[in-house]
């Protein structure tokens, strides 16, 4: 006697091919590259001294204050952009979630994700590489951190150099996967 099994729910069926583990790790790493610099800015916003001195605009006596909102908002916005890289390895990056009115359940056109992600990867790579080349000049400005403060800021901002290349890698993998498998 054969037993009947219920069909799998639609949410359990993958939208396309399975994303490889290295690409999935790259997407998560791309999102996480922004966390240290964001935490560094939030530390300033809540008044934790991070080494900036007089004339820098980030003096400890200004924070917390009215500019704290800007630093926190900038950190959240940047991390939000970084988290979009996860859409390149998740189902919600291929099919609009059902809970979104009028669009739910529709496939996302490949180029609608690839073009902004590729442009973002190029822009972020250019900006962070240029910033890295000018880091010593920027850190020689009046009021810039020295000693441990310099090292802390450098360690917090160094991962940003990886954001663009990781995003580019994940974007190419997304494009290939969607092009080959529809």
N, C-alpha and C positions, 0 to 999 in steps of 0.2 A: 504494500500500500504506500503510495506516494504522499508526502506531506506537502502542504501548501505553505509557502512563505510570502509574507507581504513584500511588495516592491520597496526598494529603498526610497526614502523621501528625496525630493528634488535637491534639497540643500546638502545631502550626503554625496551627490554625484559631482565629481570635479568638473570644472568648466573647461579644462583643457589638460594638456600634459602636466605631469608633476614637475615642479621646479627643483633643480638640483640643489643639494645641500650647500655647496660653496656659493652659489648665487643667492640663496636665501640668507646665508651668513653675511654676504657682501651688502645686501639690502639693509639688514639690521645694523651692521657696522656703519653704513652711510648715515643712518638716522642717529646713531650714538655719537658720531664725531662732533656733533654740535653741543652735546650735553656739558662737557667741561667748560667751554667758554660761556655758556648760558648760566651755569652755576656760579662762575666767577662774576658775571654781571649782577646776578641776584645777590651775591654777597655784598657787592658795593651798594646795591639798592637798600639793603636792610641795615647798612651802617657798619659792616665789618671792614676794618681797614685792610686794604690790599696793596699798599705801598705807594699810591699816587700822592704827590705833594702839591704844594701851593702853585697856582698858575696852570694847573692841568685841566681843570674843569671837573675833575673827579675827586676833589678833596673830601676827606672824611666828614668835615663839618657840613657839607651839603646833603649828606645822606644819613638817615632816611629824610626825604623831603619831597618836593613836588616833582623832581626828575626821576624819582624811584619808579614811578609808574612806567615811564618811558623805557627804562632798562629792563624791567620785568616783561613788558609787552614785546620788546625787541627779542628777548630770549624765547618767549613763547611762540612768537611768529616764526623765528628761525627754526625752532624745533618742530613746529607744525610742518614747515616746508620739508624738513629732513624726514619726517614720518611719512610723507607722501611717497618716498622711495619704497615703502612697504607695499604700496598698491601695485608695484611692478612684479611682486611675487605672490600676491594674494588674489583670491577670487574677486574681491571688490574692485580690483584694478582691471578686470576683464568684463564683468557684468555689473551694472548698476544695482545696488542692493534694492530688494523689493519694497522696503519701507519708504523709499523716496517717491513722492507723488509724480505721476505721469511718466516717469522715466524708469521706474523700478522694473528690473528683469531684462532690460535691453542690454545688448552687447555694446561695450565701449569700442568705438573705432580705434584701431591700432595707432594710427597717426595722432589721434587726440591725446594719447598718453606719451607717445614717443617724441613728438616734436617739442613740447614744453620740457620734458625730461632731458632731452639732448641739449637744448638751448641752455637749460639750467646747469647742466654738467659743464658745458664749455665756459659759461659765464663764471661759475663758482671756481673752476680750475684757474682761469685767468686772474681773477681777483685774489685768490689765496696765494697763488705762486708769486704774483707781483708783491703782495704784502709780505711774504716770506723774504723776498730779496731786499725789501726796504725795512725789515724788522729792526735792524741795528740802528738805522737812522731815526725811526719812530721812537725807539726806546732811549734815544739820546736827548729827546726833547726835555725842556724844563719841567720838572715835577714828575717825570716818568719813574717808575719803580726801579730800585737798584737792589742788589744783593738777593735775598730770598724772595722779595716781591717780584723781581725780574724773572727769576726762575719759575715762580708760581704762575705768573701770567703766560710765560712762554710755554710751559707744560699744558696749560689750559687751552691755548690757542693753536698749538702745533697740530692736533688732530684734524683741524679744519682743512689742512692741505690734502687730506685723503678723501674728503667729501666728494669733490668733483670726479676724480677717477673712479671711485666706487660707484657713484651714480651712473657714470658712463658705462661701466661694466654691466650693471644691472639693466640699464636701458637697452643695450645691445642684445642681452640675453632675452629680454621681454620681446623685442622686435623680432628676433629670430624664432622664438617659440610661437608667437602669434602668426607670423608669416608662414611658417611650416605647417602648423596645426590649425590654422584658421582662427 
